[in-house]
Amino acid sequence: MTESLDATDWAILAEVQREGRIAFTELARLVNLSPSATTERVRRLETAGVITGYRAEVDLERAGYPVLAVVRLKYPGPGTRHEPLRRLLGERPEILECLRTTGDDCYVLKVAATSMAHLEEMVDTLAQFGSTTTNLVLSRPLPFRGPQVPEAPTRAH
């Protein structure tokens, strides 16, 4: 179910996405609410499932994962054997993200590796599920960002 978010909710979300460890008193100051009202709003957003967690942003290279790749996986034939892949996702922390997609590919995975040999081993492991296409990430001109308040649709005159 979609939550109805007002301008204050979006302001809270923007600040919490920018700094997940922000103190409620500072957040309250930034969104022009009392600390208690701000705490209540954040708790409501958490309870409603709009805020699903708080995470640290990690520099992959400094953490020992200098190779980042996007691996597209295509299942042969009708894709009904997804449970073994889902188990692998839970077992391999190098797989940072997995998206189930439409089109030619069934899945798109973001994989961090310690070396090219490590990436090759990961791709070989994923290839047991179907054909793979691997792209090395050269840079991240736009790192992941969360949603922002949607713009109101403009009416054509």
ZAMARGU-4260 file (C-alpha; in steps of 0.2 Angstrom, whole numbers, plus 5000, padded with zeros to 4 digits):
<rodrens>
0) 5000/5000/5000 | 5007/5017/4995 | 5008/5030/5010 | 5002/5047/5007 | 5018/5058/5011
5) 5017/5076/5014 | 5031/5089/5011 | 5037/5087/5029 | 5038/5068/5027 | 5048/5071/5011
10) 5060/5083/5020 | 5063/5070/5034 | 5066/5057/5021 | 5079/5068/5012 | 5088/5072/5027
15) 5088/5054/5034 | 5094/5048/5017 | 5108/5061/5017 | 5113/5057/5035 | 5106/5041/5043
20) 5114/5045/5060 | 5107/5062/5062 | 5101/5066/5079 | 5082/5069/5081 | 5085/5086/5088
25) 5095/5091/5073 | 5083/5083/5061 | 5069/5093/5070 | 5078/5109/5067 | 5080/5106/5049
30) 5062/5101/5045 | 5055/5115/5057 | 5046/5103/5069 | 5048/5099/5088 | 5060/5085/5092
35) 5045/5075/5099 | 5034/5078/5083 | 5050/5073/5072 | 5052/5057/5082 | 5034/5053/5080
40) 5035/5056/5061 | 5051/5045/5059 | 5043/5031/5069 | 5027/5032/5058 | 5037/5031/5042
45) 5047/5016/5049 | 5031/5007/5055 | 5023/5010/5038 | 5038/5002/5029 | 5043/5018/5020
50) 5059/5019/5030 | 5066/5001/5029 | 5082/5002/5038 | 5098/5012/5040 | 5115/5007/5032
55) 5133/5013/5031 | 5140/5018/5014 | 5156/5008/5011 | 5170/5012/5000 | 5172/4996/4990
60) 5190/4999/4985 | 5196/5003/5003 | 5186/4988/5009 | 5196/4976/4998 | 5184/4975/4983
65) 5192/4985/4969 | 5182/4977/4955 | 5164/4981/4953 | 5154/4973/4939 | 5136/4972/4933
70) 5131/4954/4928 | 5116/4951/4918 | 5109/4933/4919 | 5097/4925/4907 | 5089/4908/4911
75) 5087/4896/4897 | 5069/4891/4893 | 5055/4895/4905 | 5062/4902/4921 | 5055/4891/4935
80) 5071/4886/4944 | 5074/4902/4954 | 5076/4895/4971 | 5094/4889/4969 | 5099/4906/4963
85) 5090/4914/4978 | 5100/4902/4990 | 5116/4908/4981 | 5111/4926/4984 | 5111/4923/5002
90) 5127/4913/5003 | 5138/4925/4992 | 5141/4942/5000 | 5150/4948/4985 | 5133/4950/4976
95) 5128/4967/4982 | 5111/4969/4973 | 5100/4958/4963 | 5086/4964/4952 | 5073/4953/4943
100) 5069/4961/4927 | 5059/4960/4911 | 5066/4958/4894 | 5080/4947/4888 | 5088/4945/4905
105) 5080/4938/4920 | 5091/4946/4933 | 5104/4960/4934 | 5117/4958/4948 | 5129/4970/4955
110) 5145/4961/4960 | 5160/4967/4970 | 5176/4956/4968 | 5193/4957/4976 | 5202/4953/4960
115) 5198/4949/4942 | 5201/4930/4946 | 5188/4932/4960 | 5176/4940/4947 | 5179/4926/4935
120) 5175/4913/4948 | 5159/4923/4952 | 5153/4923/4934 | 5157/4905/4932 | 5146/4901/4947
125) 5132/4912/4940 | 5134/4904/4923 | 5127/4887/4930 | 5110/4896/4930 | 5111/4902/4912
130) 5120/4913/4901 | 5129/4928/4908 | 5134/4945/4901 | 5147/4955/4912 | 5151/4973/4912
135) 5165/4981/4922 | 5160/4997/4931 | 5173/5011/4927 | 5166/5024/4938 | 5150/5029/4947
140) 5145/5046/4940 | 5128/5045/4950 | 5130/5033/4965 | 5114/5026/4972 | 5102/5039/4979
145) 5085/5036/4987 | 5069/5043/4981 | 5065/5062/4981 | 5048/5071/4981 | 5040/5067/4965
150) 5037/5083/4954 | 5018/5087/4951 | 5013/5083/4933 | 5012/5098/4922 | 4997/5100/4911
155) 4999/5104/4893 | 4991/5120/4887
</rodrens>
